[in-house]
Amino acid sequence: MPAREELPSTLERSSKKAQDTWLKTHDSAVETYGEGERAHRTAFASLKHSFEKVGDHWEEKESKGPSDDQAARTVKEGSRQSRETAGGVDANASKQHLMDVAKRLEISGRSKMTKDELVEAIGKANDRETRKARESGD
Protein backbone atom coordinates (compact mmCIF):
# COMPACT_ATOMS: atom_id res chain seq x y z
CA MET A 1 0.00 0.00 0.00
CA PRO A 2 1.47 3.37 -0.95
CA ALA A 3 0.06 5.10 2.15
CA ARG A 4 1.85 2.69 4.52
CA GLU A 5 5.06 4.69 3.97
CA GLU A 6 3.24 7.92 4.88
CA LEU A 7 1.47 6.59 7.99
CA PRO A 8 1.56 9.35 10.63
CA SER A 9 3.45 8.47 13.82
CA THR A 10 0.30 8.78 15.93
CA LEU A 11 -1.25 6.02 13.83
CA GLU A 12 1.85 3.84 14.13
CA ARG A 13 1.05 3.77 17.87
CA SER A 14 -2.64 3.03 17.28
CA SER A 15 -4.70 -0.09 16.66
CA LYS A 16 -4.62 -1.95 13.36
CA LYS A 17 -8.26 -0.92 12.83
CA ALA A 18 -7.33 2.78 13.10
CA GLN A 19 -4.38 2.27 10.75
CA ASP A 20 -6.52 0.38 8.23
CA THR A 21 -9.20 3.10 8.31
CA TRP A 22 -6.64 5.79 7.52
CA LEU A 23 -4.78 3.72 4.93
CA LYS A 24 -7.87 2.63 3.00
CA THR A 25 -9.26 6.16 2.87
CA HIS A 26 -5.89 7.67 1.99
CA ASP A 27 -5.35 5.27 -0.91
CA SER A 28 -8.84 5.96 -2.24
CA ALA A 29 -8.34 9.72 -1.89
CA VAL A 30 -5.02 9.50 -3.76
CA GLU A 31 -6.83 7.79 -6.64
CA THR A 32 -9.43 10.58 -6.64
CA TYR A 33 -7.39 13.70 -5.80
CA GLY A 34 -3.77 12.66 -6.29
CA GLU A 35 -0.98 12.62 -3.71
CA GLY A 36 -0.80 15.47 -1.25
CA GLU A 37 -2.49 17.38 1.51
CA ARG A 38 -6.04 16.80 0.29
CA ALA A 39 -5.59 13.01 0.46
CA HIS A 40 -4.20 13.33 4.00
CA ARG A 41 -7.06 15.60 5.12
CA THR A 42 -9.59 13.18 3.67
CA ALA A 43 -7.98 10.23 5.48
CA PHE A 44 -7.98 12.09 8.80
CA ALA A 45 -11.60 13.16 8.33
CA SER A 46 -12.56 9.52 7.88
CA LEU A 47 -10.48 8.47 10.88
CA LYS A 48 -12.06 11.12 13.13
CA HIS A 49 -15.52 9.73 12.38
CA SER A 50 -14.73 6.55 14.34
CA PHE A 51 -11.62 7.40 16.38
CA GLU A 52 -10.40 10.18 18.67
CA LYS A 53 -6.87 11.23 19.49
CA VAL A 54 -5.89 10.50 23.09
CA GLY A 55 -2.34 11.44 23.97
CA ASP A 56 -0.01 10.16 21.27
CA HIS A 57 -2.39 7.68 19.57
CA TRP A 58 -5.95 7.16 18.27
CA GLU A 59 -8.65 5.24 20.16
CA GLU A 60 -12.02 4.03 18.95
CA LYS A 61 -14.91 6.32 19.93
CA GLU A 62 -17.93 5.01 21.83
CA SER A 63 -20.20 6.10 19.01
CA LYS A 64 -19.43 7.05 15.43
CA GLY A 65 -20.07 10.51 14.12
CA PRO A 66 -18.52 13.91 13.45
CA SER A 67 -15.89 14.85 16.02
CA ASP A 68 -16.40 18.61 15.90
CA ASP A 69 -18.43 21.40 14.30
CA GLN A 70 -16.14 21.50 11.26
CA ALA A 71 -16.66 17.79 10.56
CA ALA A 72 -20.42 18.08 11.05
CA ARG A 73 -20.61 21.13 8.78
CA THR A 74 -18.54 19.42 6.06
CA VAL A 75 -20.78 16.35 6.10
CA LYS A 76 -23.98 18.40 6.18
CA GLU A 77 -23.04 20.97 3.56
CA GLY A 78 -20.60 18.99 1.44
CA SER A 79 -18.22 21.89 2.00
CA ARG A 80 -14.51 21.72 1.31
CA GLN A 81 -13.82 25.02 3.00
CA SER A 82 -10.97 24.86 5.51
CA ARG A 83 -11.98 25.75 9.05
CA GLU A 84 -10.59 25.19 12.54
CA THR A 85 -10.95 21.62 13.81
CA ALA A 86 -10.58 20.12 17.27
CA GLY A 87 -7.45 18.26 16.13
CA GLY A 88 -8.76 14.78 16.75
CA VAL A 89 -10.43 15.56 20.08
CA ASP A 90 -14.04 14.36 20.05
CA ALA A 91 -15.50 17.79 20.81
CA ASN A 92 -19.01 16.39 20.34
CA ALA A 93 -18.54 13.86 23.16
CA SER A 94 -20.20 14.38 26.52
CA LYS A 95 -18.51 16.57 29.10
CA GLN A 96 -18.11 13.48 31.29
CA HIS A 97 -16.23 11.67 28.52
CA LEU A 98 -13.96 14.69 28.07
CA MET A 99 -13.39 14.78 31.85
CA ASP A 100 -12.40 11.10 31.76
CA VAL A 101 -9.94 11.70 28.91
CA ALA A 102 -8.54 14.76 30.72
CA LYS A 103 -8.05 12.66 33.85
CA ARG A 104 -6.17 9.99 31.87
CA LEU A 105 -3.97 12.73 30.42
CA GLU A 106 -3.44 14.17 33.93
CA ILE A 107 -4.73 17.64 33.01
CA SER A 108 -4.79 19.76 36.13
CA GLY A 109 -7.74 22.06 36.85
CA ARG A 110 -10.06 19.93 34.72
CA SER A 111 -12.86 19.91 37.30
CA LYS A 112 -13.37 23.65 36.85
CA MET A 113 -13.15 23.69 33.06
CA THR A 114 -16.01 24.21 30.65
CA LYS A 115 -16.51 21.72 27.83
CA ASP A 116 -14.73 24.03 25.36
CA GLU A 117 -11.83 24.48 27.77
CA LEU A 118 -11.56 20.69 28.16
CA VAL A 119 -11.43 20.24 24.38
CA GLU A 120 -8.65 22.83 24.13
CA ALA A 121 -6.69 21.38 27.08
CA ILE A 122 -6.96 17.83 25.70
CA GLY A 123 -5.76 19.05 22.31
CA LYS A 124 -2.71 20.68 23.91
CA ALA A 125 -1.99 17.57 25.98
CA ASN A 126 -2.29 15.40 22.86
CA ASP A 127 0.21 17.64 21.06
CA ARG A 128 2.64 17.40 24.00
CA GLU A 129 2.37 13.60 24.14
CA THR A 130 2.90 13.32 20.39
CA ARG A 131 6.00 15.54 20.55
CA LYS A 132 7.38 13.48 23.46
CA ALA A 133 6.81 10.24 21.56
CA ARG A 134 8.52 11.60 18.44
CA GLU A 135 11.49 12.86 20.43
CA SER A 136 11.92 9.52 22.18
CA GLY A 137 11.78 7.74 18.81
CA ASP A 138 8.66 5.68 19.48
DSSP file (Angstrom, degrees, kcal/mol; ACC not computed):
  #  RESIDUE AA STRUCTURE BP1 BP2  ACC     N-H-->O    O-->H-N    N-H-->O    O-->H-N    TCO  KAPPA ALPHA  PHI   PSI    X-CA   Y-CA   Z-CA
    1    1 A M    >         0   0    0      0, 0.0     3,-0.9     0, 0.0     4,-0.5   0.000 360.0 360.0 360.0 128.0    0.0    0.0    0.0
    2    2 A P  G >   +     0   0    0      0, 0.0     3,-1.0     0, 0.0     4,-0.3   0.864 360.0  57.3 -59.9 -36.7    1.5    3.4   -0.9
    3    3 A A  G >  S+     0   0    0      1,-0.2     3,-1.8     2,-0.2     4,-0.4   0.753  85.9  79.2 -69.5 -23.2    0.1    5.1    2.1
    4    4 A R  G X  S+     0   0    0     -3,-0.9     3,-1.0     1,-0.3    -1,-0.2   0.855  92.1  52.5 -53.5 -36.7    1.8    2.7    4.5
    5    5 A E  G <  S+     0   0    0     -3,-1.0    -1,-0.3    -4,-0.5    -2,-0.2   0.714 112.0  46.0 -71.5 -20.6    5.1    4.7    4.0
    6    6 A E  G <  S+     0   0    0     -3,-1.8    -1,-0.2    -4,-0.3    -2,-0.2   0.261  77.5 140.2-104.7   9.7    3.2    7.9    4.9
    7    7 A L    <   -     0   0    0     -3,-1.0     5,-0.1    -4,-0.4    -3,-0.1  -0.354  57.3-118.0 -59.7 121.2    1.5    6.6    8.0
    8    8 A P    >>  -     0   0    0      0, 0.0     4,-1.5     0, 0.0     3,-1.1  -0.254  19.7-116.8 -60.5 149.0    1.6    9.4   10.6
    9    9 A S  H 3> S+     0   0    0      1,-0.3     4,-1.1     2,-0.2     5,-0.1   0.824 113.9  60.3 -59.1 -33.8    3.4    8.5   13.8
   10   10 A T  H 34 S+     0   0    0      1,-0.2    48,-0.6     2,-0.2    -1,-0.3   0.842 106.8  47.3 -64.6 -30.6    0.3    8.8   15.9
   11   11 A L  H X4 S+     0   0    0     -3,-1.1     3,-1.7     1,-0.2    -1,-0.2   0.787 101.1  63.9 -80.0 -28.0   -1.3    6.0   13.8
   12   12 A E  H 3< S+     0   0    0     -4,-1.5    -1,-0.2     1,-0.3    -2,-0.2   0.809 106.4  46.4 -61.5 -27.4    1.8    3.8   14.1
   13   13 A R  T 3< S+     0   0    0     -4,-1.1    -1,-0.3    43,-0.3     2,-0.2   0.230 105.1  84.5 -96.6  12.2    1.1    3.8   17.9
   14   14 A S  S <  S-     0   0    0     -3,-1.7    45,-0.1     1,-0.2    -3,-0.1  -0.550  89.0 -73.5-111.2 174.3   -2.6    3.0   17.3
   15   15 A S     >  -     0   0    0     43,-0.7     4,-2.3    -2,-0.2    -1,-0.2  -0.167  40.5-113.3 -64.9 159.7   -4.7   -0.1   16.7
   16   16 A K  H  > S+     0   0    0      1,-0.2     4,-3.2     2,-0.2     5,-0.2   0.861 118.3  58.0 -60.1 -36.2   -4.6   -2.0   13.4
   17   17 A K  H  > S+     0   0    0      2,-0.2     4,-2.2     1,-0.2    -1,-0.2   0.912 107.1  46.4 -62.9 -42.7   -8.3   -0.9   12.8
   18   18 A A  H  > S+     0   0    0      2,-0.2     4,-2.1     1,-0.2    -2,-0.2   0.926 114.2  48.4 -64.3 -44.3   -7.3    2.8   13.1
   19   19 A Q  H  X S+     0   0    0     -4,-2.3     4,-3.0     1,-0.2    -2,-0.2   0.935 111.6  49.2 -60.9 -46.7   -4.4    2.3   10.8
   20   20 A D  H  X S+     0   0    0     -4,-3.2     4,-2.7     1,-0.2     5,-0.3   0.873 108.7  53.6 -62.6 -37.6   -6.5    0.4    8.2
   21   21 A T  H  X S+     0   0    0     -4,-2.2     4,-1.9    -5,-0.2    -1,-0.2   0.944 114.1  41.4 -60.8 -48.0   -9.2    3.1    8.3
   22   22 A W  H  X S+     0   0    0     -4,-2.1     4,-2.9     2,-0.2    -2,-0.2   0.932 116.5  48.6 -65.8 -46.3   -6.6    5.8    7.5
   23   23 A L  H  X S+     0   0    0     -4,-3.0     4,-2.7     2,-0.2     5,-0.2   0.922 111.6  47.8 -62.7 -46.3   -4.8    3.7    4.9
   24   24 A K  H  X S+     0   0    0     -4,-2.7     4,-1.9    -5,-0.2    -1,-0.2   0.927 116.4  43.7 -62.4 -45.1   -7.9    2.6    3.0
   25   25 A T  H  X S+     0   0    0     -4,-1.9     4,-2.7    -5,-0.3    -2,-0.2   0.910 113.2  52.0 -67.4 -41.3   -9.3    6.2    2.9
   26   26 A H  H  X S+     0   0    0     -4,-2.9     4,-2.4     2,-0.2    -2,-0.2   0.934 110.0  48.2 -60.7 -46.9   -5.9    7.7    2.0
   27   27 A D  H  X S+     0   0    0     -4,-2.7     4,-1.7     1,-0.2    -1,-0.2   0.902 113.4  47.5 -62.3 -40.5   -5.4    5.3   -0.9
   28   28 A S  H  X S+     0   0    0     -4,-1.9     4,-1.7    -5,-0.2    -1,-0.2   0.909 111.7  50.3 -65.0 -42.0   -8.8    6.0   -2.2
   29   29 A A  H  X>S+     0   0    0     -4,-2.7     4,-3.9     1,-0.2     5,-0.7   0.860 106.9  54.9 -65.8 -35.2   -8.3    9.7   -1.9
   30   30 A V  H  X5S+     0   0    0     -4,-2.4     4,-1.5     3,-0.2    -1,-0.2   0.904 107.3  50.4 -63.9 -40.6   -5.0    9.5   -3.8
   31   31 A E  H  <5S+     0   0    0     -4,-1.7    -1,-0.2    -5,-0.2    -2,-0.2   0.872 120.5  36.1 -63.1 -35.8   -6.8    7.8   -6.6
   32   32 A T  H  <5S+     0   0    0     -4,-1.7    -2,-0.2    -5,-0.1    -3,-0.2   0.924 137.0  14.4 -83.1 -48.3   -9.4   10.6   -6.6
   33   33 A Y  H  <5S-     0   0    0     -4,-3.9    -3,-0.2     1,-0.2    -2,-0.2   0.597 101.6-119.4-107.2 -15.0   -7.4   13.7   -5.8
   34   34 A G     << -     0   0    0     -4,-1.5     5,-0.3    -5,-0.7    -1,-0.2  -0.211  51.5 -39.8  91.5 168.8   -3.8   12.7   -6.3
   35   35 A E  S    S+     0   0    0     -5,-0.1     2,-0.3     3,-0.1     3,-0.2  -0.272  94.6  61.1 -63.1 151.2   -1.0   12.6   -3.7
   36   36 A G  S  > S-     0   0    0      1,-0.2     4,-1.7     2,-0.1     3,-0.5  -0.805  96.3 -31.4 132.6-168.3   -0.8   15.5   -1.3
   37   37 A E  H  > S+     0   0    0     -2,-0.3     4,-3.0     1,-0.2     5,-0.2   0.836 123.2  58.0 -59.6 -38.7   -2.5   17.4    1.5
   38   38 A R  H  > S+     0   0    0      1,-0.2     4,-2.3     2,-0.2    -1,-0.2   0.897 106.2  49.3 -63.7 -39.1   -6.0   16.8    0.3
   39   39 A A  H  > S+     0   0    0     -3,-0.5     4,-2.1    -5,-0.3    -1,-0.2   0.902 112.6  48.3 -65.1 -40.4   -5.6   13.0    0.5
   40   40 A H  H  X S+     0   0    0     -4,-1.7     4,-2.5     2,-0.2    -2,-0.2   0.930 111.4  49.2 -64.7 -45.8   -4.2   13.3    4.0
   41   41 A R  H  X S+     0   0    0     -4,-3.0     4,-2.3     1,-0.2    -2,-0.2   0.902 111.1  50.4 -60.6 -41.1   -7.1   15.6    5.1
   42   42 A T  H  X S+     0   0    0     -4,-2.3     4,-2.0    -5,-0.2    -1,-0.2   0.913 110.2  49.7 -63.4 -42.9   -9.6   13.2    3.7
   43   43 A A  H  X S+     0   0    0     -4,-2.1     4,-2.3     1,-0.2    -2,-0.2   0.907 112.4  47.2 -64.0 -42.2   -8.0   10.2    5.5
   44   44 A F  H  X S+     0   0    0     -4,-2.5     4,-2.7     2,-0.2    -1,-0.2   0.873 108.6  55.1 -68.1 -35.9   -8.0   12.1    8.8
   45   45 A A  H  X S+     0   0    0     -4,-2.3     4,-0.6    -5,-0.2    -1,-0.2   0.915 110.7  45.8 -62.3 -41.4  -11.6   13.2    8.3
   46   46 A S  H >X S+     0   0    0     -4,-2.0     3,-0.9     1,-0.2     4,-0.6   0.920 112.5  50.7 -65.8 -43.9  -12.6    9.5    7.9
   47   47 A L  H >X S+     0   0    0     -4,-2.3     4,-2.3     1,-0.2     3,-1.3   0.911 105.3  56.2 -59.7 -44.6  -10.5    8.5   10.9
   48   48 A K  H 3< S+     0   0    0     -4,-2.7    -1,-0.2     1,-0.3    -2,-0.2   0.658  94.4  68.9 -66.5 -15.8  -12.1   11.1   13.1
   49   49 A H  H << S+     0   0    0     -3,-0.9    16,-2.5    -4,-0.6    -1,-0.3   0.832 120.4  15.1 -70.0 -31.4  -15.5    9.7   12.4
   50   50 A S  H << S+     0   0    0     -3,-1.3    11,-3.0    -4,-0.6     2,-0.3   0.537 126.4  48.7-118.8 -13.0  -14.7    6.5   14.3
   51   51 A F  E  <  -A   60   0A   0     -4,-2.3     2,-0.3     9,-0.3     9,-0.2  -0.899  57.8-155.5-131.4 156.7  -11.6    7.4   16.4
   52   52 A E  E     -A   59   0A   0      7,-2.9     7,-3.0    -2,-0.3     2,-0.5  -0.965  27.7-111.7-129.5 150.6  -10.4   10.2   18.7
   53   53 A K  E     +A   58   0A   0     35,-2.5     2,-0.5    -2,-0.3     5,-0.2  -0.683  33.8 178.4 -83.1 127.8   -6.9   11.2   19.5
   54   54 A V  E >   -A   57   0A   0      3,-2.9     3,-1.3    -2,-0.5     2,-0.4  -0.951  61.9 -46.9-130.9 110.4   -5.9   10.5   23.1
   55   55 A G  T 3  S-     0   0    0     -2,-0.5    75,-0.3    67,-0.2    74,-0.1  -0.527 124.1 -15.9  67.4-121.8   -2.3   11.4   24.0
   56   56 A D  T 3  S+     0   0    0     -2,-0.4     2,-0.3    73,-0.2   -43,-0.3   0.153 129.2  44.2-104.8  18.8    0.0   10.2   21.3
   57   57 A H  E <  S-A   54   0A   0     -3,-1.3    -3,-2.9   -45,-0.1     2,-0.4  -0.902  79.9-100.6-151.1 176.4   -2.4    7.7   19.6
   58   58 A W  E     -A   53   0A   0    -48,-0.6   -43,-0.7    -2,-0.3     2,-0.3  -0.884  29.9-168.2-109.7 136.5   -5.9    7.2   18.3
   59   59 A E  E     -A   52   0A   0     -7,-3.0    -7,-2.9    -2,-0.4     2,-0.1  -0.928  31.8 -98.8-123.4 148.3   -8.7    5.2   20.2
   60   60 A E  E     -A   51   0A   0     -2,-0.3    -9,-0.3    -9,-0.2     2,-0.1  -0.406  40.4-125.0 -65.5 136.6  -12.0    4.0   19.0
   61   61 A K        -     0   0    0    -11,-3.0     3,-0.1     1,-0.1    -1,-0.1  -0.426  14.3-120.6 -78.8 157.1  -14.9    6.3   19.9
   62   62 A E  S    S+     0   0    0      1,-0.2     2,-0.4    -2,-0.1    -1,-0.1   0.877  99.5  16.1 -64.7 -38.2  -17.9    5.0   21.8
   63   63 A S  S    S-     0   0    0      2,-0.1    -1,-0.2   -14,-0.0     2,-0.1  -0.999  85.4-116.0-138.7 143.1  -20.2    6.1   19.0
   64   64 A K        +     0   0    0     -2,-0.4   -14,-0.2    -3,-0.1   -15,-0.1  -0.376  59.3  94.9 -75.0 152.4  -19.4    7.1   15.4
   65   65 A G  S    S-     0   0    0    -16,-2.5    27,-0.1   -17,-0.1    -2,-0.1  -0.823  75.5 -33.7 151.3 174.5  -20.1   10.5   14.1
   66   66 A P        -     0   0    0      0, 0.0    26,-0.1     0, 0.0   -17,-0.1  -0.256  44.4-149.4 -57.5 141.8  -18.5   13.9   13.5
   67   67 A S  S    S+     0   0    0    -22,-0.1    24,-1.4     1,-0.1    25,-1.0   0.654  71.4   0.9 -90.5 -16.5  -15.9   14.9   16.0
   68   68 A D  S  > S-     0   0    0     23,-0.2     4,-2.3    22,-0.2     5,-0.2  -0.943  84.9 -84.4-158.8 176.7  -16.4   18.6   15.9
   69   69 A D  H  > S+     0   0    0     -2,-0.3     4,-2.7     1,-0.2     5,-0.2   0.859 123.1  55.7 -60.1 -37.0  -18.4   21.4   14.3
   70   70 A Q  H  > S+     0   0    0     14,-0.3     4,-2.4     2,-0.2    -1,-0.2   0.932 109.5  45.7 -62.4 -45.6  -16.1   21.5   11.3
   71   71 A A  H  > S+     0   0    0      1,-0.2     4,-2.2     2,-0.2    -2,-0.2   0.910 114.3  48.3 -65.2 -41.6  -16.7   17.8   10.6
   72   72 A A  H  X S+     0   0    0     -4,-2.3     4,-2.6     1,-0.2    -2,-0.2   0.909 112.6  48.6 -64.3 -42.0  -20.4   18.1   11.1
   73   73 A R  H  X S+     0   0    0     -4,-2.7     4,-3.1     2,-0.2     6,-0.5   0.902 110.5  51.1 -65.6 -41.7  -20.6   21.1    8.8
   74   74 A T  H  X S+     0   0    0     -4,-2.4     4,-2.0     2,-0.2     5,-0.4   0.921 113.6  44.4 -63.1 -44.5  -18.5   19.4    6.1
   75   75 A V  H  < S+     0   0    0     -4,-2.2    -2,-0.2     2,-0.2    -1,-0.2   0.931 118.3  44.0 -64.4 -45.8  -20.8   16.3    6.1
   76   76 A K  H  < S+     0   0    0     -4,-2.6    -2,-0.2    -5,-0.2    -1,-0.2   0.916 127.2  27.3 -67.1 -45.8  -24.0   18.4    6.2
   77   77 A E  H  < S-     0   0    0     -4,-3.1    -1,-0.2    -5,-0.2    -2,-0.2   0.607  95.2-126.9 -96.0 -13.1  -23.0   21.0    3.6
   78   78 A G     <  +     0   0    0     -4,-2.0    -4,-0.2    -5,-0.4     2,-0.2   0.781  54.2 165.1  68.3  25.1  -20.6   19.0    1.4
   79   79 A S        -     0   0    0     -6,-0.5    -1,-0.2    -5,-0.4    -2,-0.1  -0.468  37.1-169.9 -80.2 144.6  -18.2   21.9    2.0
   80   80 A R        +     0   0    0     -2,-0.2     2,-0.1    -3,-0.1    -1,-0.1   0.233  45.6 130.4-110.2   9.2  -14.5   21.7    1.3
   81   81 A Q        -     0   0    0      1,-0.1     2,-0.5    -7,-0.0    -2,-0.1  -0.418  62.0-119.6 -67.9 136.3  -13.8   25.0    3.0
   82   82 A S        +     0   0    0     -2,-0.1     2,-0.3     3,-0.0    -1,-0.1  -0.657  44.4 160.3 -82.1 124.7  -11.0   24.9    5.5
   83   83 A R        -     0   0    0     -2,-0.5     2,-0.1     1,-0.0   -13,-0.0  -0.881  47.2 -73.0-135.6 167.6  -12.0   25.7    9.1
   84   84 A E        -     0   0    0     -2,-0.3   -14,-0.3     2,-0.1     2,-0.2  -0.372  49.8-166.2 -61.5 134.8  -10.6   25.2   12.5
   85   85 A T        -     0   0    0    -15,-0.1    -1,-0.0   -16,-0.1   -17,-0.0  -0.678  33.9-111.9-114.9 175.0  -11.0   21.6   13.8
   86   86 A A    >   -     0   0    0     -2,-0.2     3,-1.5     3,-0.2    -2,-0.1   0.300  51.0-118.9 -90.2   9.4  -10.6   20.1   17.3
   87   87 A G  T 3  S-     0   0    0      1,-0.3     3,-0.1   -35,-0.0    -3,-0.0   0.796  75.1 -42.1  64.3  31.6   -7.4   18.3   16.1
   88   88 A G  T 3  S+     0   0    0      1,-0.4   -35,-2.5   -36,-0.1     2,-0.3   0.288 104.8 128.6  97.7 -11.2   -8.8   14.8   16.8
   89   89 A V    <   -     0   0    0     -3,-1.5     2,-2.0   -37,-0.2    -1,-0.4  -0.625  67.7-122.2 -75.8 135.8  -10.4   15.6   20.1
   90   90 A D    >   +     0   0    0     -2,-0.3     3,-2.0     1,-0.2   -22,-0.2  -0.551  38.3 174.1 -80.2  81.1  -14.0   14.4   20.1
   91   91 A A  T 3  S+     0   0    0     -2,-2.0   -23,-0.2   -24,-1.4    -1,-0.2   0.668  74.3  60.0 -65.1 -17.3  -15.5   17.8   20.8
   92   92 A N  T 3  S+     0   0    0    -25,-1.0    -1,-0.3   -26,-0.1   -24,-0.1   0.445  84.2 105.3 -89.9  -0.6  -19.0   16.4   20.3
   93   93 A A  S <  S-     0   0    0     -3,-2.0    -4,-0.0   -26,-0.3   -32,-0.0  -0.256  84.9 -84.3 -71.9 166.3  -18.5   13.9   23.2
   94   94 A S     >  -     0   0    0      1,-0.1     4,-2.2     4,-0.0     5,-0.2  -0.276  34.3-115.1 -67.6 158.4  -20.2   14.4   26.5
   95   95 A K  H  > S+     0   0    0      1,-0.2     4,-2.6     2,-0.2     5,-0.2   0.880 118.0  56.5 -61.8 -36.7  -18.5   16.6   29.1
   96   96 A Q  H  > S+     0   0    0      2,-0.2     4,-2.4     1,-0.2    -1,-0.2   0.910 105.9  49.4 -62.2 -41.8  -18.1   13.5   31.3
   97   97 A H  H  > S+     0   0    0      2,-0.2     4,-2.4     1,-0.2    -1,-0.2   0.933 111.6  48.8 -61.9 -45.0  -16.2   11.7   28.5
   98   98 A L  H  X S+     0   0    0     -4,-2.2     4,-2.7     1,-0.2    -2,-0.2   0.882 109.7  52.5 -62.5 -37.6  -14.0   14.7   28.1
   99   99 A M  H  X S+     0   0    0     -4,-2.6     4,-2.3     2,-0.2    -1,-0.2   0.912 109.0  50.3 -63.2 -41.7  -13.4   14.8   31.9
  100  100 A D  H  X S+     0   0    0     -4,-2.4     4,-2.2     2,-0.2    -2,-0.2   0.915 112.1  46.4 -62.6 -43.9  -12.4   11.1   31.8
  101  101 A V  H  X S+     0   0    0     -4,-2.4     4,-2.0     2,-0.2    -2,-0.2   0.922 111.9  51.7 -63.9 -43.7   -9.9   11.7   28.9
  102  102 A A  H  <>S+     0   0    0     -4,-2.7     5,-2.6     1,-0.2    -2,-0.2   0.876 108.8  51.3 -61.1 -37.9   -8.5   14.8   30.7
  103  103 A K  H ><5S+     0   0    0     -4,-2.3     3,-1.5     3,-0.2    -1,-0.2   0.930 108.6  50.4 -64.4 -45.2   -8.1   12.7   33.8
  104  104 A R  H 3<5S+     0   0    0     -4,-2.2    -2,-0.2     1,-0.3    -1,-0.2   0.844 112.2  47.9 -60.7 -33.6   -6.2   10.0   31.9
  105  105 A L  T 3<5S-     0   0    0     -4,-2.0    -1,-0.3    -5,-0.1    -2,-0.2   0.392 113.0-123.6 -88.1   3.5   -4.0   12.7   30.4
  106  106 A E  T < 5 +     0   0    0     -3,-1.5     2,-0.6     1,-0.2    -3,-0.2   0.895  43.2 175.9  56.2  46.9   -3.4   14.2   33.9
  107  107 A I    > < -     0   0    0     -5,-2.6     3,-0.9    -6,-0.1    -1,-0.2  -0.733  23.1-137.7 -84.0 119.3   -4.7   17.6   33.0
  108  108 A S  T 3  S+     0   0    0     -2,-0.6    -1,-0.0     1,-0.2    -5,-0.0  -0.483  81.5  24.6 -79.6 149.9   -4.8   19.8   36.1
  109  109 A G  T >  S+     0   0    0     -2,-0.2     3,-1.4     1,-0.0     4,-0.3   0.533  78.0 133.9  79.0   7.4   -7.7   22.1   36.8
  110  110 A R  G X   +     0   0    0     -3,-0.9     3,-1.4     1,-0.3    -2,-0.1   0.804  59.4  66.0 -61.7 -30.7  -10.1   19.9   34.7
  111  111 A S  G 3  S+     0   0    0      1,-0.3    -1,-0.3   -12,-0.0    -3,-0.0   0.738 105.6  43.5 -66.4 -20.4  -12.9   19.9   37.3
  112  112 A K  G <  S+     0   0    0     -3,-1.4    -1,-0.3     2,-0.1     2,-0.2   0.384  93.8 107.5-102.6   2.5  -13.4   23.6   36.9
  113  113 A M    <   -     0   0    0     -3,-1.4     2,-0.1    -4,-0.3    -4,-0.0  -0.522  65.0-128.7 -86.1 148.0  -13.2   23.7   33.1
  114  114 A T     >  -     0   0    0     -2,-0.2     4,-2.3     1,-0.1     5,-0.2  -0.342  37.3 -98.7 -77.5 171.4  -16.0   24.2   30.6
  115  115 A K  H  > S+     0   0    0      1,-0.2     4,-2.3     2,-0.2     5,-0.2   0.921 126.0  49.5 -59.9 -44.6  -16.5   21.7   27.8
  116  116 A D  H  > S+     0   0    0      1,-0.2     4,-2.2     2,-0.2    -1,-0.2   0.886 110.2  50.8 -63.0 -38.6  -14.7   24.0   25.4
  117  117 A E  H  > S+     0   0    0      2,-0.2     4,-2.7     1,-0.2    -1,-0.2   0.880 108.9  51.8 -66.7 -37.1  -11.8   24.5   27.8
  118  118 A L  H  X S+     0   0    0     -4,-2.3     4,-2.9     2,-0.2     5,-0.3   0.928 108.4  51.0 -62.8 -45.2  -11.6   20.7   28.2
  119  119 A V  H  X S+     0   0    0     -4,-2.3     4,-2.2     1,-0.2    -2,-0.2   0.932 113.5  45.2 -57.7 -46.7  -11.4   20.2   24.4
  120  120 A E  H  X S+     0   0    0     -4,-2.2     4,-2.2     2,-0.2    -2,-0.2   0.918 113.9  48.3 -64.3 -44.5   -8.7   22.8   24.1
  121  121 A A  H  X S+     0   0    0     -4,-2.7     4,-2.4     2,-0.2    -2,-0.2   0.889 111.7  49.5 -65.3 -39.8   -6.7   21.4   27.1
  122  122 A I  H  X S+     0   0    0     -4,-2.9     4,-2.9     2,-0.2   -67,-0.2   0.913 109.3  52.8 -65.2 -41.7   -7.0   17.8   25.7
  123  123 A G  H  X S+     0   0    0     -4,-2.2     4,-2.1    -5,-0.3    -2,-0.2   0.914 111.0  46.2 -58.5 -44.0   -5.8   19.1   22.3
  124  124 A K  H  X S+     0   0    0     -4,-2.2     4,-2.2     2,-0.2    -1,-0.2   0.902 112.9  49.6 -66.1 -41.0   -2.7   20.7   23.9
  125  125 A A  H  X S+     0   0    0     -4,-2.4     4,-2.6     2,-0.2    -2,-0.2   0.905 109.5  52.0 -64.4 -41.0   -2.0   17.6   26.0
  126  126 A N  H  X S+     0   0    0     -4,-2.9     4,-2.5     1,-0.2    -2,-0.2   0.926 109.2  50.0 -59.3 -44.7   -2.3   15.4   22.9
  127  127 A D  H  X S+     0   0    0     -4,-2.1     4,-2.4     1,-0.2    -2,-0.2   0.907 111.0  49.3 -61.2 -42.5    0.2   17.6   21.1
  128  128 A R  H  X S+     0   0    0     -4,-2.2     4,-2.6     2,-0.2    -2,-0.2   0.929 111.8  48.0 -61.8 -45.9    2.6   17.4   24.0
  129  129 A E  H  X S+     0   0    0     -4,-2.6     4,-2.4     1,-0.2    -2,-0.2   0.887 111.5  50.4 -64.0 -39.2    2.4   13.6   24.1
  130  130 A T  H  X S+     0   0    0     -4,-2.5     4,-2.3   -75,-0.3    -1,-0.2   0.922 111.0  48.6 -65.3 -43.7    2.9   13.3   20.4
  131  131 A R  H  X S+     0   0    0     -4,-2.4     4,-2.7     2,-0.2    -2,-0.2   0.929 111.6  50.1 -60.2 -45.2    6.0   15.5   20.6
  132  132 A K  H  X S+     0   0    0     -4,-2.6     4,-1.9     1,-0.2    -2,-0.2   0.914 110.8  49.1 -59.3 -44.4    7.4   13.5   23.5
  133  133 A A  H  X>S+     0   0    0     -4,-2.4     5,-2.1     1,-0.2     4,-0.6   0.894 112.1  48.3 -65.0 -40.2    6.8   10.2   21.6
  134  134 A R  H ><5S+     0   0    0     -4,-2.3     3,-0.9     1,-0.2    -2,-0.2   0.922 111.5  49.9 -65.1 -43.8    8.5   11.6   18.4
  135  135 A E  H 3<5S+     0   0    0     -4,-2.7    -1,-0.2     1,-0.3    -2,-0.2   0.821 110.3  49.5 -65.8 -31.5   11.5   12.9   20.4
  136  136 A S  H 3<5S-     0   0    0     -4,-1.9    -1,-0.3    -5,-0.2    -2,-0.2   0.551 115.0-117.9 -85.5  -6.5   11.9    9.5   22.2
  137  137 A G  T <<5       0   0    0     -3,-0.9    -3,-0.2    -4,-0.6    -2,-0.1   0.646 360.0 360.0  83.5  15.5   11.8    7.7   18.8
  138  138 A D      <       0   0    0     -5,-2.1    -4,-0.2    -6,-0.2    -5,-0.1   0.490 360.0 360.0 -74.4 360.0    8.7    5.7   19.5
